Amino acid sequence: MSDFEKYLKVKKDFIDRNLKKYFTKKGKYSEKLYEAMYYSISAGGKRLRPVIFLSVAEELTQRSKIKKLLPAALSIEMIHTYSLIHDDLPAMDNDDLRRGKPTLHKKYDETVAILAGDALFAYAVEVFLQTDVDEKYLVEGLNYLIKAAGMDGMVVGQFVDTKSQYFKQDEKTLKFIHTKKTAELIKASFTLPAILLGCDKKKTKNIEKLGLHSGLLFQIVDDILDYTTPSQILGKTAGKDEKQNKLTYVSLYGIEKAKIYAKKESEKALSLTKKIGFSKGNVESIIELFLTRIN
């Protein structure tokens, strides 16, 4: 196991332990709802978004101060998980498998899945507000996260992705979908530590660009994996993009050209890490990990 693989494992275990603390509430009426929420939160995954958050924070401040930022990192994972719950519903992508386990609506039912997703989004805001930073930066950060997740971010990306009949199937629409549906929340994972720590605008803007290119890289590679990787390795049903006639980098350009686009996004992201002044360490390794999933 490489040093970076050890780093990812340590961070994932740390995030898992701290997420669990938020799902120990018991109540006559809420117990089953918490159980359903935690089923999806604890289903697995690499915790890439909070790991990105913590890795960027380590570049910007002393490690001893990072625990104060942890609620914000966990809230991003809660929002991501809520989006997966709703994404898997029969009215959306209609999937039976997520992170190698039955999706929430298969484990329980559609009503529980919808309400658990709704509750996770609201709970994410509640948890974010526990972040121990200056109130000015806390409000700015929460505003940034909600915009990234909402009607001008992740949600509109999902809308265009699922209602493609309303839009021209071209490069412009494809980039909009990928930027909003996936890259917005990854971009927020990169950018929020800078906002919460009060970094200067120029540095924050460059970190935001780094997040955008990393997010696009991640989704382009996901497009490729959907065509090339079996379900048992992917952790979700493979080949669904093609079956549902989704607009993806593979459907528009083919696998080989999609790989070229992924490489270009990784080069842009790695170039920005140097421009920002990040050490040659974990942030670069995360970007390289995004790319090497297809190699």
N, C-alpha and C positions, 0 to 999 in steps of 0.2 A: 504493500500500500504506500503510495507516494505521500509526501508531506501535505499536498493539496487535498488529496482524498481524505487524509486524517482530519484536516481542517474542516472539510465539508461535513464529516461525520460528527465532529465535536459540536459544530454550529447547529446541525439538524437536531441532535439530542438535546441541546440547550433550548432550542425553540420549542420542541415537542414538550419538554418538561414544563415550560412556562405557559404554553397554550393550555395544557391540561388544568392548570390552576384556575382558569377562567370558566371551566365547565364542571365545577364540583357543586354548584347550587342544587339544592333539593327543595321541592315544594309540591304541595298536593296537586296543583294544576300544571306546573311548568316542568316537572321532572321528565316526562316523556319527550317534551320539546327539546330540552337540553341534551337528552340522550340521542335524539336524531341529529342535532347540530354537531355533537361530538363524534358521532359515527362518521360523518363526512370529513370533519377536521382531522380525525385521527387515522384516516384510511391510508395514509402513506404520502408519497411524493417527496421530492428532494428539498422542499421549502426554499426554493431558489429565490423568491422575492424577498423574504426576510433575510436570507443569507446575503443577498446583494446589498440590502439596506445596511446590515451590520458591517460588511466589508468596506463599503464606502465610508461609513462613520469612523471606522478604524483609521482611515487615511486622513480624516479631518480633525480628529480630537484624540485625547488620551483614552486608553481602553477603560480606565477607571470611571469615566464619565458616560460610557455607552449604555450602561444599565438604565439610566434615566430616559433613554430614547426607546427602550425595548417595547413599551406599549404601542408605539407607532408602527414598529416592524411587525408586531403580531396582528395589528388591525389590517394591514395589507393582506396577510395570509387569510384572514377571515373574509375579506371582500373577494379575494380570488376564489376561495372555496364556495362562497355563495354563488358566484358566477358559474362555477362548474355544475353545481346542483341544478340550477335553472337551465343551463345549456344542455343538460342531458335529458330534460323532460320530453315527453312524446310530442308536445307542440313545437319543440325546438329541434334538437338533433336526434332525439328519440334513441338514446343509447342505453344499453343494459350493463355496461362495464365502465368503471372509472377507478384508476389506480389499482387495477387488478381485482377489484371487489364489485359486487352488485351496486348499481347506482342507488341513490337514496329512495327514489320513487319505486324501485324494485324491492328494496329492503323493507320499506313501509308502504306508502302509497303516494299518489300525486299531491294530495292535499298537504300531507306532512312535508313533502319535499318543497313545495312552494312556500309554506309558512316558515320552515327551517331556514330557507334561503333568505326570506325577508328579515327574519330575526337576526341572522348573522350579519347582514348589512347594518342594521341598527346597532347591534352590539359592537361592531367594529368602530363606529363613531364614539360610543361610550368609552371603549377601551383607549382609543386614540387620545381622548381628552385627559387621560391619566399620565400622559407624557410630561416629564418634569423639565420644562423649558420655559423661557420668558413667554408671557401671554401673547405678546405681539407675534412671535414666531409660531406659537401653537395655533393661533387662528389662521395665520397665513398657510401653514402646513396642512391644516384640516381642509381649508378651502381648495388647496391644490389637489388633495387626494380625492375629494368629492367630485371635483370637475373631471379628474382622470377616470373616475368610475361611472360617471353619470351620462346625461343625455348628449353631451358633447364629447364624450370619451368612449369608454368600453361599451356602454349600452347602445349608442348609435352605431358603433362598429358591428355589434351583433345584429342590430336591426337590418343594416345593409347586407350583411352576410346571409341572413335568413330570408330576406325579401328581395332577392336579386332581380326578380322580374321587373322591378320598378326602375332599374338602373342599367346603364350601358356596361356590357361585360368587357372592359378594357383595362389598360394599365393604370389609369387614374383611379378607377373604382377599386381595383385590387389593392393599390397602395393605401387608399383610404381605409379599407377594411382592416388591413394588417396593422396600420398605424393605430387605429382606434381600438379594435377588438382585443389586441394583445399587447402592442408596444406601449400603450398609454400607462398601464399598470406597472410594467417593467420600468418604464421611464420614471414613474413616480418613486419606485423603489430606489433608484439611483439618486434622484433629486431631493427627496424629502430630508435626508440627513443634512444636506447643505442649507436648506431652508430653516430647519429647526435649530441649527447651530449658528445661524446668522452670518453665513459666508457672504462675501461680496457678490454683487450681481453678475460680474463677468465670469467668475469661477462657477457660480451656480448655473449660468446659462450653458457653459461648456459641459458641465456634468449632465445637464438635461439633454444636450445633443448626444452625449455618450450613451445615455439611457435609450434614446430613440433608436439609434443605430443598433444597439444591442437587442432591443425589443423586436425590431424588424428581422434581424438575424435569427432570433429564436423562432419566430413564426414561419419564416421561409424554410428553416430546417424541419419544423413540424410538418409543413406541407409535404416535404420530401419523405419523411418517415412514414406518413400515412399511406404512401404508395409502396414503400419498400420494406416495412417492418411488420412481422406478425403480431397479432393482438396480444399474445401471452408475454411478449417482450415490451410492447408499447404500453400495456396497462389499460388500454381502451380498445374499442372495436376498430380495427384497421380497415382501410379502404372505403371509409364512409364518405370522404370528400368526393371521390369519383362516383359513387352510387347516387349521391344527392346532387350531382352536377354543380358542386361548389366551385366558385372562382378562386383558384389558387395559383401559386407560381408554377406548379407542375402542370396544371391544366392549360395555363396560358403560354408557357415557354418550354415545357418539357423538363425532365429531371436534370439533364446535364447543364442546361442554361440556368436552371434554378440554383444549382450548386455554385455557378459563377456569381450569381447575385448574392448568395450567402457569403461567399468569400469576400466580395467587395464591401459588404456591410461590416464584416469582422475587421477588415483593414481600416475602415473609417473609425470604428470604435477604438481599436488599439492605438491608432494615431492620436486620438483625443486623450487617452490615458496619459500619454507622454506630454501633450500640450498642457494638461491640467497639473501635471507634476506628481501624479500618483507613483508610488514605488512599483518596481517590477515584481508584483506579488499577486495577491488573491483576486483583485479586480480583473487583471489581465487573464488570470487562469480561468475565471468564470466565462469570459468572452471566448477564450479558446475552447472551453468545454462545450459551449453552445454550438460551435462549429464542428468539433470532432465527433459529435453524435452521428454525423452522416458518413464518417470515414471508417 
